[in-house]
Amino acid sequence: MNQNLDVAQLPGNLPGANSWHDRFLQWLEQLYANPTLYKLSLTNPLTRWVTRRRTQKLFDLMAGFVHSQVMLGCIRLDLFKMLHKSPADLKQIAQRVQMPEPILQRLLLSAVSLGLLEYRSQSRFGLGPLGVPLATHDGIAAMVEHNHLLYKDMQDPVGFLNNAWQGSMAEYWPYAHDAQAAERAAQEKFSRYSDLMAASQSFVVQEILSTFYFGEHRCVMDIGAGKGRFASDLAQHAPHLQLKLFDLPPVLELAKTNVQARGLSDRMSFHPGSFLHDELPTGADLITLVRVAHDHPDEVVIQLLKKIHKSLPVGGVFLLAEPMAQTLSDAAQGPTQTDAYFHFYLLAMGAGRLRTPEELMRLISEAGFGGVELLPNAMPIHAQLIVARKTKCLP
């Protein structure tokens, strides 16, 4: 391992090792490990459902890779779009995808078992409840396709942990683990990851636009603007706004093309630079940071936050939006599997990490902001939002 990683700040107010809570958990662990009690739990109708549910969850963890590959196979054969509003039987589908029926049937039956497809009349297959979003949102399919790079890196999980940043994901996101990579990367690489970010951004943008009120602002600067997807959607959502886009020069060249295609050039200005080395432009009363902080270590994040604070006028507002780790109160309700995905995805990318809202709010406060607040939103799995205000200039 050739890089230094931040260490997450674990909750400090959980019950201690000698507390009644810890002893109770130890007792439960012994119960789960007792083979006699396991057999009894299966014969008792009051406990059988608990044992079955735990067994099913464990099996799902074991089979998770197969499940993901069933979904990827359906995407690569374009089955979700093929069957959207037009169910078909096995023979029809096999003719379209040029695959033997006995082989294809295994994939279709597996997809049915996962809720991706479902049976229709006359022995046809149609979309299941989990297949509909994959047919109608290209960003989801793009991320599923992209994940094969992560799975490739993690074929040997222990080897991956000892040699992170040396696999396919690190090559895909070179800027995240190498401060000089931006200057060396070819235009094709910028276009590749900018396309992915734009395609997968729609759900995050929806969370921001439906949660935060932009009516009191006049000029917004988006840091790490990419191809301008968020800025363009925001411009159409709030026609009174002027927008500044800040990103690496090759990325902004891509953004200019997209903004022009959407007829928004007169409301956008482009400011090329690197927040690792350059100061940020002034003039915005709201600065946004969307899915950027989690790509970088604490040292880089706090430097960026201080630059954002300096760029804003007194009374200016800062808005951060990205996926966040489980909070202490969330943990009391049970673990969430989304954390596991982002922990490993960001490790494969570079030096970033998934942070809790509390960790991000602490960093934002350390940068000089006041009124730091976590905004409630409809779908935290896509992103959570933190807002803060510049209350005074720092010395």
C-alpha positions in Angstrom: 0.0 0.0 0.0 1.6 3.3 -1.1 -0.8 6.0 0.1 -1.9 7.3 3.5 -5.6 7.0 4.1 -7.7 9.0 6.5 -9.1 7.1 9.5 -12.8 7.5 10.0 -13.9 8.9 13.3 -15.9 6.2 15.0 -18.8 7.0 17.3 -17.5 7.8 20.7 -20.7 7.5 22.7 -21.7 3.9 22.0 -22.0 1.7 25.0 -18.5 0.7 26.3 -17.1 -2.8 26.3 -18.1 -3.4 29.9 -21.6 -2.1 29.6 -24.8 -4.1 29.8 -25.4 -3.5 26.1 -22.1 -5.1 25.1 -22.7 -8.0 27.4 -26.2 -8.5 25.9 -24.7 -8.5 22.4 -22.2 -11.1 23.5 -25.0 -13.2 24.9 -26.9 -13.0 21.6 -23.8 -14.1 19.7 -23.5 -17.2 21.8 -27.2 -18.0 21.1 -26.7 -17.6 17.4 -23.7 -20.0 17.5 -25.5 -22.7 19.5 -26.5 -25.6 17.1 -29.1 -26.9 19.5 -30.9 -23.6 19.7 -30.7 -23.2 16.0 -32.6 -26.5 15.5 -35.1 -25.4 18.1 -35.6 -22.1 16.4 -36.7 -23.9 13.2 -39.3 -25.9 15.0 -40.8 -23.0 16.9 -43.2 -20.9 14.7 -42.5 -17.8 16.8 -38.7 -17.9 16.0 -38.7 -19.8 12.7 -39.2 -16.7 10.6 -36.3 -14.9 12.3 -33.9 -17.8 11.5 -35.2 -18.1 7.9 -34.7 -14.3 7.4 -31.2 -14.4 8.7 -30.3 -17.4 6.6 -31.8 -15.7 3.5 -29.8 -12.5 4.2 -26.6 -14.5 4.5 -27.3 -16.4 1.3 -28.0 -13.1 -0.5 -24.6 -11.8 0.6 -22.9 -15.0 -0.7 -24.8 -14.8 -4.0 -24.5 -11.1 -4.4 -21.9 -11.2 -7.2 -24.1 -13.7 -9.2 -27.1 -11.4 -8.7 -25.1 -8.4 -10.0 -23.9 -10.4 -13.1 -27.5 -11.4 -13.9 -28.4 -7.7 -14.0 -25.3 -6.9 -16.1 -26.1 -9.7 -18.5 -29.6 -8.3 -19.0 -28.2 -4.8 -19.6 -25.7 -6.0 -22.1 -28.4 -7.9 -24.0 -30.6 -4.8 -23.8 -33.4 -6.9 -22.3 -34.9 -4.2 -20.2 -35.5 -1.8 -23.0 -36.5 -4.6 -25.3 -39.2 -5.8 -22.9 -40.3 -2.3 -21.8 -44.0 -2.1 -22.8 -43.5 -5.1 -25.1 -43.4 -8.5 -23.3 -42.0 -11.4 -25.4 -41.7 -15.1 -25.0 -38.5 -17.1 -24.9 -38.3 -17.9 -28.6 -38.8 -14.2 -29.6 -36.2 -13.0 -27.2 -33.7 -15.7 -28.2 -34.1 -14.7 -31.9 -33.5 -11.0 -31.0 -30.3 -11.6 -28.9 -29.1 -14.6 -31.0 -28.6 -16.9 -28.1 -29.7 -20.6 -27.7 -33.0 -20.9 -25.8 -31.9 -23.3 -23.1 -29.0 -20.9 -22.1 -31.0 -17.7 -22.4 -33.8 -19.3 -20.3 -31.4 -19.6 -17.3 -30.8 -15.8 -17.4 -34.5 -15.0 -17.8 -35.5 -17.3 -14.9 -32.8 -15.8 -12.7 -33.9 -12.3 -13.6 -37.5 -13.2 -12.6 -36.3 -14.6 -9.2 -34.5 -11.2 -8.5 -37.6 -9.1 -9.5 -35.9 -7.7 -12.6 -38.3 -9.5 -14.9 -41.7 -11.2 -14.3 -43.9 -13.7 -15.9 -46.7 -12.4 -18.2 -49.5 -14.3 -20.0 -48.9 -16.6 -22.9 -45.5 -17.7 -21.5 -44.1 -14.2 -22.0 -41.6 -12.2 -20.0 -42.1 -8.6 -19.0 -40.3 -6.1 -16.7 -40.4 -6.6 -13.0 -40.6 -3.8 -10.5 -36.8 -3.6 -10.3 -36.4 -3.8 -14.0 -38.4 -0.7 -14.8 -35.8 1.8 -13.6 -33.1 0.0 -15.6 -35.2 0.5 -18.7 -36.0 4.1 -18.1 -32.9 5.6 -16.5 -29.7 5.2 -18.5 -27.6 6.4 -15.5 -28.4 3.3 -13.5 -27.4 1.0 -16.4 -24.2 3.0 -16.9 -23.2 2.5 -13.3 -24.0 -1.2 -13.4 -21.8 -1.5 -16.5 -19.1 0.6 -14.9 -19.0 -1.6 -11.8 -17.4 -4.5 -13.7 -14.1 -2.5 -13.2 -14.6 -2.6 -9.4 -15.4 -6.3 -9.4 -12.4 -7.0 -11.5 -10.2 -5.3 -9.0 -11.8 -7.2 -6.1 -11.5 -10.7 -7.4 -9.0 -11.2 -4.6 -10.3 -9.0 -1.9 -7.3 -9.3 0.4 -4.9 -8.6 -2.5 -7.0 -5.6 -3.4 -6.8 -4.2 0.2 -3.0 -4.5 0.1 -2.7 -3.0 -3.4 -5.5 -0.4 -3.7 -5.0 2.3 -6.4 -3.3 -0.1 -8.7 -6.2 -1.6 -10.5 -8.8 -0.7 -13.2 -10.7 1.7 -11.0 -7.6 3.7 -10.2 -6.8 4.0 -13.9 -10.4 5.1 -14.6 -10.2 7.9 -12.0 -6.5 9.0 -12.1 -7.1 12.5 -10.7 -8.5 11.1 -7.4 -5.2 9.6 -6.2 -2.6 11.6 -8.1 -2.6 15.4 -7.9 -0.6 15.7 -11.1 -2.8 13.3 -13.1 -5.1 16.1 -14.4 -2.2 17.6 -16.3 -1.2 14.3 -17.8 -4.6 12.7 -18.5 -5.7 12.5 -22.1 -8.9 14.2 -23.3 -10.5 10.8 -23.8 -10.2 10.0 -20.1 -11.8 13.3 -19.1 -14.7 12.6 -21.5 -15.0 9.0 -20.2 -15.5 9.8 -16.5 -17.4 13.0 -17.2 -19.9 11.1 -19.3 -20.4 8.6 -16.4 -20.8 11.3 -13.9 -23.3 13.2 -16.0 -25.3 10.0 -16.7 -25.5 9.0 -13.1 -26.2 12.5 -11.7 -29.9 12.7 -12.4 -31.0 11.3 -9.1 -28.6 13.5 -7.1 -29.7 16.6 -9.0 -33.4 15.7 -8.3 -32.6 15.5 -4.6 -30.9 18.9 -4.6 -33.6 20.7 -6.7 -36.4 19.3 -4.6 -34.8 20.0 -1.2 -32.9 23.3 -1.4 -34.6 26.7 -2.1 -32.6 28.7 -4.7 -35.0 31.7 -4.8 -32.9 33.9 -2.5 -29.7 33.6 -4.6 -28.6 35.4 -7.7 -25.3 33.7 -8.7 -24.3 30.1 -8.1 -20.8 28.6 -8.6 -20.5 24.8 -9.0 -17.1 23.4 -8.1 -16.1 20.3 -10.0 -18.9 21.1 -12.5 -18.0 18.3 -14.9 -20.0 18.4 -18.1 -22.4 20.9 -16.6 -25.3 18.5 -16.0 -26.2 19.9 -12.5 -25.6 23.6 -13.6 -27.7 23.2 -16.7 -30.6 21.5 -14.8 -30.4 24.2 -12.1 -30.5 26.9 -14.7 -33.7 25.6 -16.1 -35.1 25.0 -12.6 -34.3 28.6 -11.5 -34.4 30.9 -14.6 -33.3 33.9 -12.5 -29.9 32.5 -11.7 -26.5 33.2 -13.3 -24.0 30.3 -13.0 -20.3 29.9 -12.8 -18.7 26.5 -13.6 -15.3 25.7 -12.2 -13.4 22.6 -13.2 -10.2 21.4 -15.0 -9.7 23.0 -18.4 -10.3 19.8 -20.5 -13.5 19.1 -18.6 -14.9 22.6 -19.1 -14.4 22.3 -22.8 -16.8 19.4 -22.7 -19.2 21.4 -20.5 -19.2 24.3 -23.0 -20.4 22.0 -25.7 -23.3 20.6 -23.6 -24.3 24.0 -22.2 -24.4 25.4 -25.7 -26.5 22.5 -26.9 -29.1 23.3 -24.2 -29.2 27.0 -25.1 -27.9 28.2 -21.8 -24.6 29.8 -22.8 -25.8 33.3 -22.0 -26.3 32.4 -18.3 -23.1 30.5 -17.8 -19.5 31.5 -17.3 -16.6 29.0 -17.4 -13.6 29.3 -15.0 -10.9 26.7 -15.7 -8.6 25.7 -12.9 -7.7 23.2 -10.2 -9.0 23.6 -6.7 -5.8 21.8 -5.6 -3.6 24.6 -6.8 -5.7 27.7 -7.7 -7.8 30.2 -5.9 -11.5 30.1 -6.6 -13.3 32.9 -8.5 -15.4 35.4 -6.5 -18.8 36.8 -7.2 -21.2 33.9 -6.3 -23.4 34.1 -3.3 -24.0 30.3 -3.3 -21.3 27.7 -4.0 -22.2 24.1 -4.6 -20.0 21.0 -4.2 -21.7 17.9 -5.6 -20.1 14.5 -5.3 -16.6 15.9 -4.9 -15.6 15.8 -1.3 -15.8 12.0 -1.0 -13.2 11.7 -3.7 -10.5 13.3 -1.6 -8.7 12.9 1.8 -9.5 15.2 4.7 -6.5 17.4 4.1 -7.6 18.2 0.6 -11.2 18.7 1.6 -10.4 21.2 4.4 -8.2 23.2 2.0 -11.0 23.3 -0.5 -13.6 24.3 2.1 -11.4 27.2 3.2 -11.0 28.4 -0.4 -14.8 28.2 -0.8 -15.2 30.2 2.5 -12.8 32.8 1.2 -14.5 33.1 -2.2 -18.0 33.7 -0.7 -19.2 37.1 0.6 -20.3 37.5 4.2 -23.8 36.0 4.2 -23.0 33.7 1.3 -24.1 30.1 1.4 -22.3 26.8 0.8 -24.2 23.6 -0.2 -22.6 20.1 -0.2 -24.4 17.1 -1.7 -23.1 13.5 -1.9 -23.7 10.0 -0.5 -22.8 9.9 3.2 -22.1 7.1 5.7 -24.5 5.8 8.3 -24.9 8.0 11.3 -25.0 6.9 14.9 -28.8 7.2 15.0 -29.1 5.2 11.7 -26.9 2.5 13.2 -29.4 1.9 16.0 -32.0 0.9 13.3 -29.7 -1.6 11.7 -26.8 -1.7 9.2 -27.1 -0.4 5.6 -25.5 -2.2 2.7 -24.9 1.0 0.7 -22.0 1.9 3.1 -20.1 -1.3 2.1 -20.4 -0.4 -1.6 -19.1 3.2 -1.2 -16.3 2.3 1.2 -14.8 -0.1 -1.3 -15.6 2.0 -4.4 -13.9 5.0 -3.0 -10.9 3.0 -1.8 -10.5 1.6 -5.4 -10.7 5.2 -6.8 -8.0 6.7 -4.7 -7.6 8.5 -1.4 -11.2 9.6 -0.8 -13.6 8.0 1.6 -17.3 7.9 2.7 -17.9 10.3 5.6 -20.8 10.6 8.0 -22.8 13.9 8.0 -21.2 14.6 11.4 -17.7 14.3 10.0 -18.5 16.6 7.0 -20.2 19.1 9.3 -17.1 19.2 11.5 -14.8 19.8 8.5 -17.2 22.6 7.3 -17.2 24.2 10.7 -13.4 24.0 10.9 -13.2 25.9 7.6 -15.0 28.9 9.2 -18.6 28.4 8.3 -21.5 28.9 10.7 -25.1 27.6 10.7 -24.0 24.2 9.5 -27.1 22.0 9.0 -28.1 18.7 7.5 -31.1 19.1 5.4 -33.7 16.3 5.4 -34.4 14.9 1.9 -36.5 12.2 0.3 -33.9 9.7 -0.8 -30.7 9.8 1.2 -29.3 6.8 -0.6 -28.7 9.0 -3.6 -27.2 11.9 -1.7 -27.6 13.9 1.5 -27.3 17.7 1.7 -25.5 19.9 4.1 -25.9 23.7 4.0 -23.7 26.3 5.8 -23.3 30.1 5.8 -20.3 32.4 5.9 -21.0 34.5 8.9 -17.7 36.4 9.0 -14.3 36.8 7.3 -11.5 34.8 8.7 -8.3 36.6 9.7 
